[in-house]
Every structure is written in structure tokens, then in C-alpha cells.
Amino acid sequence: MSNFGEVIRQLEDFVLAENDLYGAGRVPFEHEGETQYGYPYVRSSHRLFEEAALVCSNLIPKPVHDIRFLEVGCGLGTKCEIARQHGMHATGFDLKSEYVTLARQIFLDCTFLEANALEFDYGEFDLVYYHVPFFDDRLLFQLELRIFSHLPIGGVLLVTNFSQAFQRAMYDSDGIRTSFRSVFFDPGLELGDLQVLQKKSIFDVQSLAGLS
Ligand SMILES: C[S@@+](CC[C@H](N)C(=O)[O-])C[C@H]1O[C@@H](n2cnc3c(N)ncnc32)[C@H](O)[C@@H]1O
């Protein structure tokens, strides 16, 4: 980890401990009549995120200061601030209001909202990032379908891991399935553990869901 990432990590640890949020458990929420559980606040690497976000911003056909970045399950909002420092408009949302309140106090130039990822509208954003918001692979797959159906053409999804269901639906041994090559672009970037897909055209969500 770079020194920058380590400094942020220590500050985050301090803020979480001071607010009694360190090690806060899984996050319950209602979805389709059942209680589901969001993944607790376990952070992904700041350095890998920063490198990947910069590469992704170059895929998007607009100047960096016009790019609308969104972090799903943003916690304290550090990834949003990194995106903003690189010139993007940054928005983050989280289910847990305590995180959103703190993020608003710390990073004044980003926008933070309290929202559920499975109900959010992703249509306004060019670059969406998440790191395991859910335990359940089926919910993660629902989230991926939702994001890709909402994203504008040219929009990019950057994640630490696509769901198993999404990967089964999207890829075969030759990479992206032939039937999806006109819809999704995999830039094949070397981004550590991070994965990226760009939306190339409007698509029928059911065509993907049916393959899982
Ligand atoms: C693994 S942490 C990721 C933290 C940060 N994004 C990062 O990359 O370091 C997952 C976050 O997702 C949030 N979360 C869980 N379920 C959610 C949901 N249904 N909608 C929005 N956020 C959710 C949690 O509160 C937590 O902050």
C-alpha cells in the first residue's frame, strides 16, 4: 500500500473508533419482503482503486471534470474524495446513516446520500464503483443487472468482484460471450483484483438473467 493509502486507512480507523462504528456488523435491510444483510464496512485498497479509477476515466468519452462518479456502499466516502481529487463529480451512498452523516462532515465537496443499492437509480452516472456490498451472490447479481440496465451508453462499472452468477452469464472460455460482445466491452486492463466492464449499447436485462 502507498503511504497515501496508509494515511487514509489510519484516519478512517480513528473516525470509526471515535464514533463507535469500528467493527460494526452486517447491515440488515428489507428486500422483496425478506430481511437481507449488507456486508459490513470492510475497506478495499485505496491505491488499487485510485489507479483503476484513473484508467476507467480514460474509457469514458468526456472530459474528466464532466465525469459523474458514484460509489455504492461508500462508508466514510474516501473513494469518493479520491475520485473528486482527480476532477470528477463524486457521489456516494450507503444504507447506514451514521456513515453518510460522517462522510458529509468530512468530505464537503462530495455528495452523500442514504439509500439502498437495490432501489437506487444509476442512470445519472458514468463510472460506478463497489466493493462487496452484499454476502448473497444472488443479490449482487441483481445489483449488477440493475446498474447495467440504468447506466448510459459508455458508462463503466468498476468492482472488486463481479458475482459468480454474473461471471457465468457473461463469460465463456473465450472471454465475453459472443452474444454480449456488441453490448459490453471488457478493456482487459491489468488492475490488480479489480474488474471493469463498459456498456456499449442498450440491452435486455432478461437476456443476461436467463443465463445465470
Ligand atoms: C465492504 S464495505 C465497502 C466500503 C467501501 N466502499 C470500500 O470500497 O472500501 C460495504 C458497504 O456497503 C454498505 N451497504 C451494505 N448493504 C447496502 C445496501 N443495501 N445499500 C447501500 N449500501 C449498503 C455497508 O454499510 C458498507 O459501508
The ligand as an SDF file (V2000), in Angstrom:
LIG
                    3D

 27 29  0  0  0  0  0  0  0  0999 V2000
  -17.4090   -3.8330    2.1080 C   0  0  0  0  0  0  0  0  0  0  0  0
  -17.9590   -2.2030    2.5180 S   0  0  0  0  0  0  0  0  0  0  0  0
  -17.2380   -1.2400    1.2230 C   0  0  0  0  0  0  0  0  0  0  0  0
  -16.6570    0.0880    1.7180 C   0  0  0  0  0  0  0  0  0  0  0  0
  -16.0510    0.9810    0.6390 C   0  0  0  0  0  0  0  0  0  0  0  0
  -16.9500    1.1310   -0.4900 N   0  0  0  0  0  0  0  0  0  0  0  0
  -14.7010    0.4940    0.1420 C   0  0  0  0  0  0  0  0  0  0  0  0
  -14.5890    0.1380   -1.0320 O   0  0  0  0  0  0  0  0  0  0  0  0
  -13.7370    0.4790    0.9060 O   0  0  0  0  0  0  0  0  0  0  0  0
  -19.6790   -2.3460    2.0790 C   0  0  0  0  0  0  0  0  0  0  0  0
  -20.5250   -1.1030    2.3650 C   0  0  0  0  0  0  0  0  0  0  0  0
  -21.8050   -1.3160    1.7760 O   0  0  0  0  0  0  0  0  0  0  0  0
  -22.8080   -0.7940    2.6390 C   0  0  0  0  0  0  0  0  0  0  0  0
  -24.0670   -1.4780    2.3130 N   0  0  0  0  0  0  0  0  0  0  0  0
  -24.4500   -2.7220    2.6710 C   0  0  0  0  0  0  0  0  0  0  0  0
  -25.6680   -3.0090    2.1600 N   0  0  0  0  0  0  0  0  0  0  0  0
  -26.0560   -1.9150    1.4350 C   0  0  0  0  0  0  0  0  0  0  0  0
  -27.2140   -1.5920    0.6590 C   0  0  0  0  0  0  0  0  0  0  0  0
  -28.2340   -2.4570    0.5080 N   0  0  0  0  0  0  0  0  0  0  0  0
  -27.2670   -0.3810    0.0820 N   0  0  0  0  0  0  0  0  0  0  0  0
  -26.2680    0.5200    0.2420 C   0  0  0  0  0  0  0  0  0  0  0  0
  -25.1450    0.2650    0.9580 N   0  0  0  0  0  0  0  0  0  0  0  0
  -25.0440   -0.9310    1.5490 C   0  0  0  0  0  0  0  0  0  0  0  0
  -22.2590   -1.0620    4.0480 C   0  0  0  0  0  0  0  0  0  0  0  0
  -22.8610   -0.2120    5.0110 O   0  0  0  0  0  0  0  0  0  0  0  0
  -20.7580   -0.8030    3.8300 C   0  0  0  0  0  0  0  0  0  0  0  0
  -20.4390    0.5400    4.0840 O   0  0  0  0  0  0  0  0  0  0  0  0
  1  2  1  0
  2  3  1  0
  2 10  1  0
  3  4  1  0
  4  5  1  0
  5  6  1  0
  5  7  1  0
  7  8  2  0
  7  9  1  0
 10 11  1  0
 11 12  1  0
 11 26  1  0
 12 13  1  0
 13 14  1  0
 13 24  1  0
 14 15  1  0
 14 23  1  0
 15 16  2  0
 16 17  1  0
 17 18  1  0
 17 23  2  0
 18 19  1  0
 18 20  2  0
 20 21  1  0
 21 22  2  0
 22 23  1  0
 24 25  1  0
 24 26  1  0
 26 27  1  0
M  CHG  2   2   1   9  -1
M  END
$$$$
